[in-house]
Amino acid sequence: MSELFADPECKQLFWQARALPNGAAKIELLEQALRIADTLGDVGGAYMIRGDLVDAAVFSGYPLKAITHFSWQLGQFDLNPIYDERQLLWSYKWIVSNSLHFPQISRQQLMELMADLRDRYVRAGYSERTYYNNLFSFYVHTGEFELADEYYAKYKKMRRESISDCRACDQHEIVRYFAGTERYKEAIKAARPIINDKMRCQEVPHLTYAELLMPLYRLGEHEEAASYQQKNYPMIRSNRDFLYSISEHIAYLAYADPFKGLELYEQHAAWSLDCDSPLDRMYFHASAAGLFTLLAKEQVNFQVRLPEGYPHQEDRGDVASLARHLKEMAFELAAQFDRRNGTTHYQELMTKLAEPQ
């Protein structure tokens, strides 16, 4: 692998980055190495570095970086297909799912992206299982649940293969689907193999515990929900990739322990300032709006700790006003997603989060 790098400093930075866990520090070292490789015209080295950047960006909460670097890789592979095709196709799945986070990517472009993934998988000797899985996830995202059911049935009937998502990720998507459609008992049942530690991966059970908080609360399983919240939060609190899961904690704590929810909001509000993902920002804003709506009913004088640069600093002592501002920000993003998707799914969902009953 070392012969791929034309410059010793670039090589050193690359290996230093590989020794680090995913996060901003790793991405910074890889970007330094990439600048050197690009300046020198070291295409092979730049391809290798971008592969690591895609991986690190996906699992550190920088989806736009991942999409940008993967697009370069894909174009380079098409020009000169000497690189590891399987690794490229594996990363392509992440790019498809992360592309859902950006309302400026049109529905037609998303369909074309998934069709391109399908064609590349078939040419490489794989089945359409991953394509159907992507369509299932897409229709869950848009709120078109009848179509989601159709493609869920298709992909579940097909045999798993080496390029398929891991079993833990597959199972978590089922949990998320049931939770999102308020089939709470089915969600909890589907999560049992994950919670019982029979399935796990890089992001599971982290995502799954957070997904179960509101279903458990709604079913009256308050002690179990509290236990999951306490167990899960240390897993996710230091990785901005889990901003969506943090939002689920805040939405749950708005009912179960709003003052603790406020602590989480203050801890993570800064992430929402420069978060790549409009989808994650939308969920964070709406969940926080719901929290502040309920806190406004408390007979307490608040001074919310807002990070530097956060809008509406003048309202740190007025949680009702903060709730209103956050709701407006969430609804603006929801409208963008619904225009892209051709549904009203996110405006309805954000209303439930931002206007708790």
C-alpha positions in Angstrom: 0.0 0.0 0.0 2.8 2.4 0.8 4.0 2.5 -2.8 0.7 4.3 -3.6 2.0 7.5 -2.0 4.4 9.7 -4.0 5.2 11.9 -1.0 6.6 10.8 2.4 4.7 13.5 4.4 1.4 12.4 2.7 2.1 8.8 3.6 2.9 9.7 7.2 -0.3 11.8 7.6 -2.3 8.9 6.1 -1.0 6.4 8.6 -1.3 8.8 11.5 -4.9 9.2 10.6 -5.5 5.5 10.4 -4.3 5.1 14.0 -7.0 7.5 15.2 -10.7 6.7 15.9 -13.3 8.3 13.6 -13.8 12.0 14.4 -12.8 15.5 13.4 -9.1 14.9 14.2 -8.9 12.0 11.9 -10.7 13.8 9.1 -8.3 16.8 9.5 -5.2 14.6 9.1 -6.7 12.9 6.1 -7.6 16.2 4.5 -4.1 17.4 5.0 -2.7 14.3 3.3 -5.3 14.7 0.5 -4.2 18.3 -0.2 -0.7 17.1 -0.7 -1.7 14.2 -3.0 -4.0 16.4 -5.1 -1.3 19.1 -5.5 1.2 16.5 -6.6 -1.3 14.8 -9.0 -0.9 11.5 -7.0 -4.2 9.9 -8.2 -3.6 6.6 -6.6 -2.8 8.1 -3.2 -5.7 10.5 -3.5 -8.0 7.6 -4.2 -6.8 5.7 -1.1 -7.1 8.7 1.1 -10.6 9.6 -0.1 -11.7 6.0 0.7 -10.7 6.5 4.3 -12.3 10.0 4.3 -15.6 8.6 3.1 -15.5 6.0 5.9 -14.5 8.5 8.6 -17.0 11.1 7.4 -19.9 8.7 7.4 -19.3 7.6 10.9 -18.4 11.0 12.4 -21.4 13.0 11.3 -20.0 14.7 8.1 -22.3 13.2 5.3 -21.6 16.0 2.9 -17.8 15.4 3.0 -18.5 11.7 2.4 -20.7 12.4 -0.6 -18.2 14.8 -2.1 -15.2 12.5 -1.8 -17.1 9.4 -2.9 -18.2 11.2 -6.1 -14.6 11.8 -7.0 -13.8 8.2 -6.3 -16.7 6.9 -8.5 -15.6 9.2 -11.4 -12.0 8.0 -11.1 -13.0 4.3 -10.9 -15.1 4.8 -14.1 -12.1 6.3 -15.8 -9.7 3.7 -14.7 -11.3 0.6 -12.9 -8.1 -0.7 -11.3 -9.3 0.0 -7.8 -11.1 -2.3 -5.3 -14.6 -2.5 -6.8 -16.2 -4.3 -3.8 -15.0 -1.6 -1.4 -16.4 1.1 -3.7 -19.8 -0.7 -3.9 -19.9 -1.1 -0.2 -19.3 2.6 0.4 -22.0 3.4 -2.3 -24.7 2.1 0.1 -23.7 4.7 2.7 -23.8 7.4 0.0 -27.3 6.5 -1.0 -28.6 6.6 2.5 -26.7 9.9 3.4 -28.1 11.5 0.2 -31.6 11.4 1.7 -30.4 14.0 4.3 -30.2 16.8 1.7 -33.4 18.2 0.3 -31.5 19.9 -2.5 -31.0 16.5 -4.0 -34.2 15.9 -6.0 -36.3 12.9 -5.8 -35.5 12.1 -9.4 -31.7 12.3 -8.6 -32.2 9.9 -5.7 -34.0 7.5 -7.9 -31.2 7.7 -10.5 -28.6 7.2 -7.8 -30.3 4.1 -6.5 -30.7 2.8 -10.1 -27.0 3.4 -10.7 -26.1 1.4 -7.6 -28.4 -1.4 -8.7 -26.8 -1.6 -12.2 -23.3 -1.6 -10.7 -24.2 -4.3 -8.2 -25.7 -6.5 -10.9 -22.7 -6.0 -13.2 -20.4 -7.1 -10.4 -22.4 -10.3 -9.9 -24.6 -9.2 -6.9 -28.4 -9.4 -6.7 -30.9 -6.5 -6.4 -31.4 -7.1 -2.7 -29.5 -4.0 -1.7 -31.4 -2.0 -4.2 -34.7 -3.1 -2.8 -33.4 -2.4 0.7 -32.6 1.2 -0.4 -36.1 1.6 -1.8 -37.6 0.4 1.4 -35.5 3.0 3.3 -36.4 5.7 0.8 -40.1 5.1 1.1 -39.9 5.0 4.9 -38.1 8.4 4.7 -40.8 9.9 2.5 -43.7 8.4 4.5 -45.0 6.3 1.7 -45.5 3.3 3.8 -47.4 1.1 1.4 -44.5 1.2 -1.0 -42.1 0.7 1.9 -44.0 -2.5 2.8 -43.8 -3.7 -0.8 -40.0 -3.3 -1.0 -39.5 -4.6 2.5 -41.2 -7.8 1.5 -39.1 -8.1 -1.7 -35.7 -7.6 -0.1 -36.5 -9.8 3.0 -37.3 -12.7 0.6 -33.9 -12.5 -1.1 -30.9 -14.3 0.1 -28.3 -12.3 2.0 -24.9 -12.0 0.2 -21.4 -10.7 1.1 -22.3 -7.1 0.0 -25.5 -7.0 2.2 -25.7 -4.8 5.2 -24.8 -6.6 8.4 -27.6 -8.4 10.2 -27.6 -5.8 13.0 -28.1 -2.9 10.6 -30.9 -4.8 8.8 -32.6 -5.5 12.1 -32.3 -1.9 13.3 -34.0 -0.6 10.1 -36.9 -2.9 10.9 -37.1 -1.5 14.5 -36.9 2.0 13.2 -39.7 1.3 10.7 -42.0 -0.1 13.3 -41.3 2.7 15.8 -41.8 5.3 13.1 -45.2 3.9 12.2 -46.2 3.7 15.9 -46.2 -0.1 15.9 -44.5 0.0 19.3 -44.9 -3.5 20.4 -43.6 -4.8 17.1 -40.6 -2.5 17.4 -39.7 -3.7 20.8 -40.0 -7.3 19.7 -37.9 -6.7 16.7 -35.2 -5.1 18.9 -34.8 -8.0 21.2 -31.9 -9.7 19.3 -30.1 -6.4 19.4 -30.8 -5.6 23.1 -29.9 -9.2 24.1 -26.5 -8.6 22.4 -27.0 -11.2 19.7 -26.6 -8.6 17.0 -24.2 -5.6 17.0 -22.0 -3.5 14.8 -20.3 -0.1 14.7 -23.6 1.8 15.3 -25.9 -0.9 16.7 -27.1 -1.1 19.5 -26.3 2.7 19.9 -29.0 3.7 17.4 -31.5 1.1 18.6 -31.6 2.0 22.3 -32.4 5.6 21.3 -35.1 4.4 18.9 -36.9 2.5 21.6 -37.2 5.4 24.2 -40.5 6.8 23.0 -42.1 3.4 22.2 -41.3 2.2 25.7 -42.6 5.5 27.2 -45.8 5.4 25.2 -46.4 1.8 26.3 -46.0 2.8 30.0 -42.7 0.9 30.3 -41.2 3.9 32.1 -38.5 2.1 34.1 -37.2 0.3 31.1 -37.1 3.5 29.1 -35.2 5.3 31.8 -32.7 2.4 32.0 -32.2 2.5 28.2 -31.7 6.2 28.3 -29.0 6.0 31.0 -27.3 3.1 29.3 -27.4 4.6 25.8 -26.4 8.2 26.3 -22.7 7.5 27.2 -22.5 5.5 24.0 -23.4 8.4 21.8 -22.6 11.7 23.6 -19.2 12.2 22.1 -19.9 11.4 18.4 -21.8 14.0 16.4 -22.8 11.3 14.0 -25.5 10.5 16.6 -27.2 13.9 16.6 -30.4 12.3 15.5 -30.2 9.8 18.4 -29.5 12.7 20.8 -32.7 14.3 19.4 -34.6 11.1 20.3 -33.3 11.4 23.8 -34.4 15.0 24.1 -37.9 14.1 22.7 -38.2 11.4 25.3 -36.9 13.4 28.2 -39.3 16.3 27.4 -41.9 14.0 28.9 -39.9 11.9 31.3 -37.4 14.4 32.8 -37.5 17.8 31.1 -34.7 19.4 33.2 -32.4 16.5 32.2 -33.6 17.1 28.6 -32.5 20.7 29.0 -29.0 19.5 30.1 -28.7 17.4 26.9 -29.9 20.2 24.7 -27.3 22.6 26.2 -24.6 20.0 25.8 -25.3 19.4 22.1 -26.8 22.6 20.7 -23.5 23.6 19.3 -23.5 20.5 17.1 -26.6 21.7 15.3 -24.9 24.9 14.3 -22.5 23.3 11.8 -24.1 19.9 11.4 -23.8 18.8 7.7 -27.2 17.1 7.7 -30.3 19.2 7.3 -32.3 16.1 8.3 -30.5 15.7 11.6 -30.8 19.5 12.3 -34.5 19.4 11.6 -35.1 16.6 14.2 -32.9 18.3 16.7 -34.7 21.6 16.3 -38.2 20.0 16.5 -37.3 17.9 19.5 -35.9 20.9 21.3 -39.0 22.9 20.5 -41.1 20.3 22.1 -38.9 20.3 25.2 -39.0 24.1 25.5 -42.8 24.1 25.0 -43.2 21.8 28.0 -40.6 23.6 30.1 -42.5 26.9 29.5 -45.2 25.4 31.7 -42.8 25.2 34.7 -42.7 27.9 37.3 -39.0 28.4 36.9 -36.8 31.3 35.7 -34.5 29.9 33.0 -31.2 31.1 31.6 -30.5 28.6 28.9 -26.8 28.1 28.0 -26.7 28.8 24.3 -23.4 28.3 22.4 -21.7 31.2 20.8 -23.2 32.0 17.4 -26.5 30.4 18.2 -29.4 32.4 17.0 -31.8 34.3 19.4 -29.4 34.7 22.2 -31.7 37.4 23.6 -34.3 34.8 24.4 -32.1 32.6 26.6 -34.4 33.5 29.5 -37.6 32.9 27.5 -38.1 29.3 26.8 -41.5 29.8 25.1 -39.8 32.1 22.6 -37.0 29.6 22.0 -39.6 27.0 21.4 -41.2 29.2 18.8 -37.9 29.9 17.0 -36.8 26.3 17.0 -40.2 25.2 15.7 -39.9 27.7 12.8 -36.4 26.4 11.9 -37.7 22.8 12.0 -40.8 23.5 9.9 -38.8 25.4 7.3 -36.6 22.3 6.8 -39.6 20.0 6.9 -41.2 22.0 4.1 -38.0 21.6 2.0 -38.0 17.8 2.5 -41.7 17.5 1.7 -41.4 19.5 -1.5 -38.5 17.2 -2.5 -40.4 14.1 -1.5 -43.8 15.1 -2.8 -45.5 14.3 0.6 -46.5 16.0 3.8 -44.7 13.5 6.0 -42.2 15.7 7.7 -44.5 18.6 8.4 -46.8 16.2 10.1 -43.9 14.5 12.0 -42.3 17.7 13.1 -45.6 19.0 14.3 -45.9 16.0 16.6 -42.4 16.6 18.0 -42.6 20.4 18.3 -46.1 20.6 19.7 -46.3 17.9 22.3 -49.7 17.1 23.8 
